[in-house]
């Protein structure tokens, strides 16, 4: 392998694929990135794969001789990041010694790698289901739900996001057992490009649950794209591949039947409170300074006479505080308590100036909705049960 490439492009590619390199590899080669040079296309491809998450990207390079080798991701990345961006990088590998020579302005480095033959193949889905999704819609779906997934590995299925593809719509949902975020996006799927080996009736409700870690990389990757490229998804045999332009992300799926979350959302509510989202968030962030000192719990109470909502926190030996903000409601007064961090996570994901807090009782699920129902976002939070002040 012999090539010359841009330092900045190589550095960017390394930072990207290194996110899929195992931190505690079960085999030494999994701590490496795979470099593959193709003189026919004049492109250098980099791959990171920890057997669960795989990321591959490629960019143009001046390639004199094709070849492939794996190099330690951390060591290689640190060297490349510190090289001058003013000078191109030359890579030379004789194909025998498993040692690569890297040359840049004023410096030369030798690194010992491992054979590309030892690197596991990135899963490719050739059969099964494939369809194209609008990139902005996919990013919106992930940003609106990823935060609500669980971090408890004992509840592995809940550590992922459930994606449901129905005709032209994409529905994403995530829950950790204490809160639930659901976002339904219309016209996210481009059916004209749909190609599947499953029949159309099955496609009407195709769904998959993917690890949040994988989807965060997908969201990060797509967010950095320029233009309106579509994302192609390939799904088959426990694997999903996201493909666009010169970049590929592969992920295993999570086994099991995702909870029927629609059943968790109450059909109607006896109380609703209309709030300015930004003002509500600001008040919660100030109160959270105290709430963080004691279980993150805040209380929300209404006063129908003043049309205000009072937010309070009591940190026992530390102190207490309260904030009052204007609101609109007609129902009888209520006092309800929440984990303030859960509220802030959900409110920041709602793209609306006005939001409605819907509830029935201090011990039953509460739901936050954007004023515009066309946004298709629902955020359910379980209240915290606290002792009465009386």
Protein Blocks (a to p, Z undefined) as FASTA:
>chain_A
ZZdddfklmmmmmmmmmmmpcfbdcbfklmpccddddfklopacddddehlaccdddddd
ddfbgcdddddfklmmmmmmmpcfkbccddddehlnopacdddehiacddddddfklpcc
ddddfehjdddddfklmmmmmmmmmmmpcfbfklmmlmpccdddehjbccddddehjacc
ddddehkbcfklgccfbdfklmmmgccdddfklmmmmmmmmmmpgcjddcddddeehiac
ddehjbccdddddedjdddfklmpcfbdfbdcdddfklmmmmmmmmmmmmmmnooiacdd
ddfklopacddddehjnoccddddddddfbdcddddddfklmmmmmmmpccfbdcdddfb
fkbccddddfblmlopacdddddddddfZZ
